[in-house]
């Protein structure tokens, strides 16, 4: 393909975009919205997945003890737990240590916890490491039935809930994205249809001059793809800016919530959004080219 | 070069536009196609151009059955044929140069080719000084010259002109006929649909007359009507 021909395609595509500037804007806007929805829900999914992974891999059971147990009772419990099958390690964390640990995790904001030493609401805790993930439930059940144990928490339940949440976020996000994405495809195809009608006369002449079908179609395809690209770039920029300011913000206020912030994951996600924008654009123009451009 | 063998064209609405037409157009010929409105003249040109397909019979272009061409081959057939219209069909937002260049652009020609070829053709049709002008600023005769320039810029073997002087005054028409003659002298076959009786009578070319879809007369050096 000659450079001049390529220039011609793009010039015609951009002329059409500016000719129907309002509709083009609407088309770009819907692409942006649909990809924003997709981008946000994907980020949520990626993060909950990551969180679930972390929880699962820790295989840790927290045993909260009743208040006011004697030292001997605690030691007895410790021994009983240690000899349960599947237990690798038992660690005792006193109320005071627990408070100190929480203080550390709050980092620069630790003053919030000042004054709690007097009336420490945190219980004494055993942290149990299990050998394998599938033993966690059994160990937790046995420990829960022991005297002096207030409550037993382990990742499993949270993990299962997270999986459910992730699933619904995924379904809802993709559902919403498909709906808005369909609207975007529709709007792009409407834009292209108007472009085709605006250039009907020219298209007729092109056919008389022996233009190949693809020569006639290409500017319209490019027009749709440019609209999709603009919309997706806008969405990618918004997702990027929004997400990283959230990451930064959360790192300051809630440092114990780990957000996925490595470039690899986020940028491949943004790249996916842009690719999808191009596909939406191409699909929209393909529909109109097919229906209204009888070449 | 072009042969019609028993060509009949019936449109979907039942109108029989051509009825068993046999015709042979030779290379280098200048042929007038005459006849009353609705006689099938335009249909005949459309069959050559493959805008329509014959209902029965065959149209051959350089020995190839036009109806058998695959749709992706059609543009290459059309590049061998230049079309000139009664209403010029220029693009109003493009200059004279751009209108003519468009025909080359559509075939994927290079910038260099366009810069070489367009001025050449504009000179041939006598519009050297008007390259940068918009069609609306030209007279009807000049606009048709642009149309002709666009039709011949690809060096077509056949030029089909469908009432090219239909919207023009007699004097301008004659100037255009001189141009067509010049193009014909350069070797391009010309098929001209026309109602311009005095032109046909004066030019003394081959005249094919259609009536109700049938060829009623085909004579060399003939006039618009039989009695001439």
Contacts between the chains, C-beta under 8 A, distances in Angstrom:
chain1	res1	chain2	res2	distance
A	1	B	108	7.3
A	2	B	108	5.6
A	2	B	109	7.7
A	2	B	110	5.7
A	4	B	105	7.2
A	4	B	109	7.7
A	4	B	110	6.2
A	4	B	111	4.9
A	4	B	114	7.7
A	5	B	105	7.3
A	5	B	108	5.1
A	8	B	105	5.8
A	201	B	89	7.7
A	201	B	91	7.4
A	202	B	91	5.9
A	204	B	89	7.6
A	205	B	89	5.6
A	205	B	91	6.7
A	205	B	102	7.5
A	206	B	102	7.9
A	206	B	106	5.5
A	207	B	75	8.0
A	207	B	78	7.4
A	208	B	49	7.8
A	208	B	78	6.7
A	208	B	83	4.9
A	208	B	89	7.5
A	209	B	78	7.2
A	209	B	79	7.6
A	209	B	102	6.8
A	209	B	103	4.6
A	209	B	106	4.6
A	209	B	107	7.6
A	209	B	150	7.4
A	209	B	154	7.7
A	210	B	75	4.5
A	210	B	76	6.8
A	210	B	77	7.7
A	210	B	78	3.7
A	210	B	79	3.6
A	210	B	81	8.0
A	210	B	106	6.5
A	210	B	107	6.2
A	210	B	154	7.3
A	211	B	75	6.1
A	211	B	106	4.1
A	211	B	107	7.6
A	212	B	72	7.0
A	212	B	75	4.6
A	213	B	71	7.4
A	213	B	72	7.0
A	213	B	75	7.5
A	215	B	75	7.9
A	215	B	106	6.2
A	215	B	108	7.3
